[in-house]
């Protein structure tokens, strides 16, 4: 009896994508299930335009399949997906030459206060993120919202781990610095 596709590693699933078996579709579905929310969240945080987010999201998965068809070997599937997504997002930003705002309307923060206070806190956090440079914001989002390690972020953005660590630490410091006057006396 064959084990369920959900128990396969990412590498095994990627290898199944390179076959012409019935498991190919199941492998794609499993990878999509595992990483679609991560890819979508990254797109949403970087682009904040529903139409562009949908386009980049779909294009990311198409490019994964194109890489499979070209016989490309991938060891870290989530990093590969986020790198594709990142490149697409930054191509759009570069071509548009517009300032991108981060919206947190779809995120839930662990705040147990009233709805108005929660909305105000979300607005403050979004504003603080907007005040960061793109490099700092991206590193912070990849760590805080995508749960990536410094090493994984380094793979995605093709920078040394030390650079990634510095960006995340500086982003957190800057966010704390920006939010400090507003959060005086705030305790969860």
C-alpha positions in Angstrom: 0.0 0.0 0.0 1.4 3.4 -1.0 1.7 6.1 1.6 -0.4 9.2 1.3 1.0 12.1 -0.7 0.6 14.3 2.4 3.4 12.4 4.1 5.9 13.0 1.3 8.7 15.5 1.8 8.8 18.6 -0.4 11.7 17.1 -2.4 9.7 13.9 -3.0 6.7 15.9 -4.1 8.8 18.0 -6.4 10.2 14.8 -7.9 6.7 13.5 -8.5 5.9 16.7 -10.4 8.6 15.6 -12.9 6.8 12.4 -13.7 3.9 11.6 -15.9 2.0 9.6 -13.2 -1.4 10.2 -11.7 0.4 11.3 -8.5 1.7 14.4 -10.3 -1.5 16.3 -9.8 -1.7 15.1 -6.2 1.8 16.3 -5.6 1.1 19.7 -7.0 -2.1 19.9 -4.9 -0.1 19.0 -1.8 2.6 21.6 -2.4 -0.1 24.2 -3.1 -1.8 23.3 0.1 1.4 23.6 2.1 2.7 26.9 0.6 -0.2 28.8 -1.1 -1.0 30.9 2.0 2.7 31.8 2.5 3.0 32.9 -1.1 -0.2 34.8 -1.1 0.7 36.6 2.2 4.0 37.7 0.8 2.4 39.0 -2.4 -0.2 40.8 -0.3 2.3 42.4 2.0 4.5 43.6 -0.8 2.0 44.7 -3.5 -1.3 45.4 -1.7 -3.3 45.5 -4.9 -5.8 42.6 -5.1 -5.5 42.3 -8.9 -1.7 42.4 -8.9 -1.6 40.0 -6.0 -3.8 37.5 -7.8 -1.7 37.8 -11.0 1.6 37.4 -9.2 0.2 34.5 -7.1 -0.9 32.6 -10.2 2.3 33.4 -12.1 4.4 32.1 -9.2 2.7 28.7 -9.4 3.0 28.7 -13.2 6.7 29.4 -13.0 7.1 26.5 -10.6 5.6 24.2 -13.1 7.7 25.7 -15.9 10.8 25.0 -13.8 9.6 21.4 -13.5 9.1 21.1 -17.2 12.7 22.4 -17.9 14.0 19.8 -15.5 15.2 22.3 -12.9 16.3 20.6 -9.7 15.0 22.3 -6.5 16.1 21.4 -3.0 14.1 24.0 -1.0 10.6 24.3 -2.5 9.3 27.1 -0.2 12.4 29.2 -0.8 12.1 28.7 -4.5 8.5 29.7 -4.5 9.1 32.8 -2.5 12.1 33.7 -4.7 9.9 33.5 -7.8 7.2 35.5 -6.0 9.7 38.1 -4.8 11.2 38.6 -8.2 7.7 39.1 -9.8 6.7 41.5 -7.1 9.8 43.6 -7.4 9.6 43.6 -11.2 6.1 45.0 -10.9 7.2 47.6 -8.3 10.2 48.6 -10.4 8.0 49.0 -13.5 5.2 50.9 -11.7 7.5 53.2 -9.8 4.8 53.8 -7.3 4.9 53.7 -3.5 3.3 50.5 -2.2 1.3 50.6 1.0 0.9 47.6 3.2 -2.6 46.8 4.4 -3.3 44.7 7.4 -7.1 44.5 7.0 -6.9 40.7 6.6 -4.6 40.0 9.5 -5.5 39.3 13.0 -3.2 40.5 15.8 -3.2 38.9 19.2 -4.8 41.9 20.9 -7.6 41.2 23.3 -8.8 44.8 23.6 -11.9 46.3 22.0 -12.2 46.3 18.2 -11.4 50.0 17.9 -8.2 49.6 19.8 -7.3 46.6 17.7 -7.9 48.6 14.5 -5.8 51.5 15.8 -3.0 49.1 16.6 -3.2 47.6 13.2 -3.0 51.0 11.6 0.0 51.9 13.8 1.8 48.7 12.8 1.0 49.2 9.1 2.3 52.8 9.4 5.5 51.6 11.1 6.1 49.0 8.4 5.6 51.7 5.7 8.3 53.8 7.3 10.9 51.0 6.8 13.0 50.7 3.7 11.9 48.0 1.3 14.8 45.8 2.3 14.0 46.0 6.0 10.3 45.6 5.4 10.8 42.5 3.2 13.1 40.8 5.7 10.8 41.5 8.6 7.7 40.2 6.7 9.5 37.1 5.6 10.4 36.3 9.2 7.4 37.6 11.2 4.6 36.6 8.8 6.1 33.8 6.8 8.1 32.2 9.7 11.3 31.9 7.7 14.6 31.5 9.4 17.5 33.8 8.6 19.0 31.2 6.4 15.8 30.7 4.5 15.4 34.4 4.0 19.0 34.6 2.7 18.1 32.0 0.1 15.0 33.8 -1.0 16.6 37.3 -1.3 20.0 36.0 -2.3 21.9 37.9 0.4 24.3 36.6 3.2 22.7 35.5 6.4 24.5 38.3 8.3 22.9 40.9 6.0 19.4 39.3 6.6 20.0 39.2 10.4 21.0 42.8 10.4 17.9 43.8 8.4 15.5 42.0 10.6 17.1 43.3 13.8 17.1 46.8 12.5 13.5 46.5 11.3 12.4 45.4 14.7 14.3 48.2 16.4 12.9 50.8 14.0 9.3 49.4 14.5 9.7 49.6 18.3 11.1 53.1 18.0 8.2 54.2 15.9 5.5 52.6 18.0 7.0 53.4 21.5 5.2 56.7 22.0 1.8 55.1 21.1 2.2 52.0 23.2 3.1 53.7 26.5 1.3 51.8 29.2 0.0 49.2 26.8 0.2 45.6 28.3 -1.4 42.5 27.0 
